[in-house]
Amino acid sequence: MDYERRDADFESNDTRCAAWLYEPADVEDPPVIVMAHGFGGEREARLPAFAERFAEAGMAALLFDYRGFGDSDGDPAHVVSGRRHVADYLAALDHVRSLDAVDGERVGLWGTSFSGGHVIRTAARDGDVDAVVAQVPFTDGLRNAVHLLRQGGLDYLVGATTSILQESVRVLTARDPHYVPIVADPDEFGVLNTPDAKPGYYSLIPDGRAEDFDNECAARILATVAFYRPVTAAGDVDCPVYVAEATEDSIIPSSTVDALVQRLDHVERERFPAGHFDPYTGALFETVVTSERTFFERELGQVRAIRKVKD
């Protein structure tokens, strides 16, 4: 099925979030899926491939950049914050529900890695979302921080502590943030420095754009991430959730995915023998996106069927 992509920017906390709306051709009132990237990611980094597949199946998709990332406005830039990102998701939901081109009463959420947790918290907060996909989801900041510390050892602890202190001084003196790499090689400090983190992250960036990618985020996330625990909101999610887990994930501990699944009331979990970044590209992408598309087609289609019965 053909589709058209157009700009569909919206505001979150009086700041413009850049968004693309993928509209399937010749489909009246399609359901719509709201999408954003993971930790420090920008919308152009492989997410269009997912949005295109959903649009080709007759579902609209709104793909946006968080405030301070990609093509969105926001100062200071590159502040990773679960609270802010969830607020952007909620603003995106308000936006799609106001659009005449889509059926704002049939809405799904899609998130990956860090945003795999955001969509859980957003669905719990909003209460009217119809389906959620959480891909290789971040669910528990405390367990994740311990997991990364164990892998990185003393060098990681020293790098994180030093960065937090530098950032604290800058916050207290109202200066620009102290920035740290989002991804780094294992012998260097970065928020993510597992062996597959840097090559995996850069594999998502479109050809010819790697040099333009700002591999940085404000160091304050290192001090706050342990307190961001989307799993605690899972019990308040009342719609079906599809969880795509990578069983060889070096970044997301499997125990945190277990805890998420146990707390969700309506959940479909699929395990893939792969690493954290594998679902975005290659043969596994085809498998994963097909499963996610089928899930959305079924669940968002059922919403329309139930509505017709009630009418």
C-alpha positions in Angstrom: 0.0 0.0 0.0 1.3 3.5 -0.9 1.7 6.1 1.8 2.7 9.8 2.1 5.0 11.4 4.6 4.4 15.0 5.7 5.5 17.3 8.4 3.2 17.3 11.5 5.0 19.3 14.2 3.4 19.9 17.5 4.2 21.6 20.8 5.2 20.1 24.1 5.6 22.5 27.0 5.5 25.4 24.5 8.4 23.9 22.6 8.2 22.6 19.0 8.7 18.9 18.5 9.5 18.0 14.9 7.2 15.1 13.7 6.5 13.2 10.5 3.1 11.8 9.8 3.0 8.7 7.6 -0.4 8.5 6.0 -1.5 5.4 4.1 -3.1 6.1 0.8 -6.8 5.5 0.1 -7.5 4.6 3.8 -10.3 6.5 5.5 -9.7 7.2 9.2 -6.7 4.9 9.7 -5.6 4.1 13.2 -2.4 5.9 14.3 0.8 4.8 16.0 2.9 7.3 18.0 6.6 6.6 17.9 9.9 8.0 19.2 13.5 6.8 19.7 15.4 5.4 22.6 18.3 6.8 24.6 19.6 10.0 22.8 18.2 8.7 19.5 16.8 10.8 16.7 13.8 9.9 14.5 15.8 9.4 11.3 17.9 6.6 12.9 16.1 3.5 11.4 12.7 4.4 12.8 11.3 5.4 9.4 11.7 1.8 8.3 9.2 0.8 11.1 6.8 3.7 10.4 6.9 2.8 6.6 5.9 -0.8 7.3 3.0 0.3 9.5 1.8 2.8 6.9 2.1 0.2 4.1 -0.3 -2.0 6.2 -2.9 0.8 6.4 -2.0 2.4 9.7 -0.8 5.9 10.1 2.3 6.7 12.2 3.5 9.8 13.9 7.3 9.7 14.3 8.8 12.6 16.4 12.0 13.9 17.9 12.0 14.8 21.6 12.6 18.4 22.7 16.2 19.2 22.3 17.0 16.3 19.9 17.1 16.0 16.1 15.0 18.6 14.3 13.1 19.7 17.4 13.6 22.9 19.3 14.7 23.0 22.9 17.5 24.5 25.0 19.7 23.1 26.4 20.0 20.4 23.8 20.5 16.7 24.3 19.0 16.4 27.8 17.9 12.8 28.2 15.0 12.6 30.7 12.4 10.0 31.1 10.0 12.6 32.6 10.4 15.0 29.7 10.2 12.3 27.1 7.0 11.0 28.5 5.6 14.5 28.5 6.5 14.7 24.8 4.7 11.4 24.2 1.6 12.7 25.9 1.7 15.9 23.9 2.0 13.8 20.7 -1.1 11.8 21.7 -3.0 15.0 22.1 -1.8 16.1 18.7 -2.8 13.0 16.8 -6.2 13.1 18.4 -6.7 16.5 16.9 -5.9 15.5 13.4 -8.7 15.0 10.8 -6.5 12.6 8.8 -6.5 9.8 11.3 -8.8 8.0 13.7 -7.8 9.6 17.0 -9.9 7.0 18.9 -7.6 4.1 17.7 -4.2 4.9 18.9 -1.1 2.8 19.5 2.3 3.5 21.1 5.6 2.2 19.9 8.8 2.5 21.8 12.3 1.0 21.7 15.0 0.6 24.4 14.7 3.7 26.6 11.4 4.6 25.0 10.2 1.0 25.5 9.8 2.2 29.0 8.3 5.5 28.1 5.4 3.9 26.3 4.5 1.9 29.4 4.5 5.0 31.5 2.6 7.0 28.9 -0.1 4.4 28.4 -0.6 4.2 32.2 -0.8 8.0 32.4 -3.1 8.5 29.4 -5.5 5.7 30.0 -7.0 5.7 26.5 -4.3 4.0 24.4 -5.4 0.9 22.6 -2.2 -1.0 22.0 1.5 -0.8 23.0 4.7 -2.2 21.5 7.8 -2.2 23.7 10.9 -3.3 21.8 14.0 -4.3 23.8 12.5 -2.2 26.6 14.3 -0.3 29.3 12.1 -0.9 32.4 14.0 -0.4 35.6 16.7 2.3 35.9 18.0 1.0 39.2 18.6 -2.5 38.0 20.0 -1.1 34.7 22.5 1.2 36.4 23.7 -1.7 38.6 24.0 -3.9 35.5 26.1 -1.3 33.6 28.3 -0.7 36.6 29.0 -4.4 37.0 30.1 -4.6 33.4 32.1 -1.4 33.4 33.7 -1.9 36.7 35.7 0.8 38.6 36.5 2.8 35.5 32.8 3.2 34.7 32.1 4.2 38.3 34.9 6.8 38.3 33.8 8.2 34.9 30.2 8.4 36.0 30.9 10.0 39.4 33.3 12.6 37.9 30.7 13.5 35.2 27.9 13.9 37.8 30.1 16.2 39.9 31.0 18.3 36.9 27.3 18.5 35.8 26.2 19.4 39.3 28.5 22.4 39.4 27.2 23.6 36.0 23.6 23.2 37.1 24.2 25.1 40.3 25.9 27.9 38.5 23.3 28.0 35.7 25.8 27.1 32.9 25.4 24.9 29.9 25.4 21.1 30.7 28.5 19.0 31.0 28.1 16.5 28.1 29.3 12.9 28.0 29.3 10.4 25.1 26.1 8.4 24.7 28.1 5.5 23.4 31.8 4.7 23.7 34.2 1.9 23.2 34.6 -0.4 26.3 38.0 1.2 27.3 36.4 4.7 27.2 33.7 6.2 29.3 30.2 6.6 27.8 26.7 6.1 29.2 26.7 2.9 27.1 30.1 1.3 26.6 29.4 -2.4 26.2 31.3 -4.0 23.3 28.3 -3.8 21.0 27.0 -0.3 22.0 29.0 2.0 19.8 29.0 -0.1 16.6 25.3 -1.0 17.2 24.3 2.6 17.8 26.1 3.9 14.7 24.6 1.2 12.6 21.3 2.9 12.9 22.5 6.3 11.6 21.7 6.8 7.9 24.5 6.5 5.4 26.6 9.7 5.2 25.2 11.1 8.4 27.5 9.6 11.0 29.7 12.7 11.0 26.7 14.9 11.8 25.6 12.8 14.7 26.1 14.5 18.1 27.2 11.6 20.3 26.5 13.4 23.5 24.0 13.9 26.3 23.8 16.0 29.4 25.6 14.1 32.2 22.6 14.7 34.6 21.0 11.6 33.4 23.7 9.6 35.2 22.4 10.9 38.5 18.8 10.4 37.8 18.4 7.3 35.7 18.3 5.0 38.7 15.1 6.7 39.8 13.3 6.2 36.5 11.5 2.9 36.8 8.6 2.5 34.2 8.0 -1.0 35.5 6.2 0.5 38.5 3.5 1.8 36.2 2.9 -1.4 34.4 0.0 -2.5 36.6 -1.9 0.6 35.5 -1.7 -0.2 31.8 -5.1 -1.6 30.7 -4.5 -2.2 27.0 -2.6 -5.1 25.3 1.2 -4.9 25.2 3.6 -6.6 22.8 7.1 -7.1 24.2 10.0 -7.9 21.9 12.9 -9.1 23.9 16.5 -9.7 22.8 17.7 -12.6 24.8 21.4 -11.8 24.2 21.0 -8.1 25.2 24.1 -6.7 26.9 22.3 -3.5 27.9 18.9 -4.6 29.2 19.0 -7.3 31.9 16.5 -10.1 31.2 15.3 -9.9 34.8 13.9 -6.5 34.2 11.9 -7.7 31.2 10.6 -10.6 33.3 9.4 -8.1 36.0 7.6 -6.0 33.3 5.8 -9.0 31.8 4.7 -10.2 35.3 3.1 -6.8 36.1 1.2 -6.3 32.8 -2.3 -7.7 32.6 -2.5 -8.2 28.8 0.9 -9.0 27.4 2.3 -10.9 24.5 6.0 -11.6 24.8 8.3 -12.8 22.0 12.0 -13.7 22.6 14.5 -13.3 19.8 18.1 -14.8 20.1 19.8 -11.5 19.4 21.6 -8.5 20.8 20.2 -5.1 21.7 20.7 -3.5 18.3 19.9 -6.4 16.1 16.1 -5.9 15.7 16.6 -2.6 13.7 18.3 -4.0 10.7 18.7 -7.1 8.5 16.8 -10.3 8.6 15.7 -9.9 12.2 14.2 -6.5 11.4 11.9 -8.2 8.9 10.8 -10.7 11.6 10.4 -8.2 14.4 8.5 -5.5 12.4 6.2 -8.2 10.9 5.3 -9.4 14.4 4.7 -5.8 15.6 2.7 -4.9 12.6 0.5 -8.0 13.0 -0.1 -7.1 16.6 -1.1 -3.5 15.8 -3.4 -4.7 13.0 -5.1 -7.1 15.2 -5.5 -4.9 18.3 -6.4 -1.7 16.6 -8.7 -3.5 14.2 -10.5 -5.0 17.2 -11.1 -1.5 18.6 -13.0 -0.6 15.4 -15.0 -3.9 15.4 -16.0 -3.4 19.0 -17.1 0.2 18.3 -19.3 -1.0 15.4 -21.0 -3.5 17.7 -21.7 -0.9 20.3 -23.0 1.5 17.7 
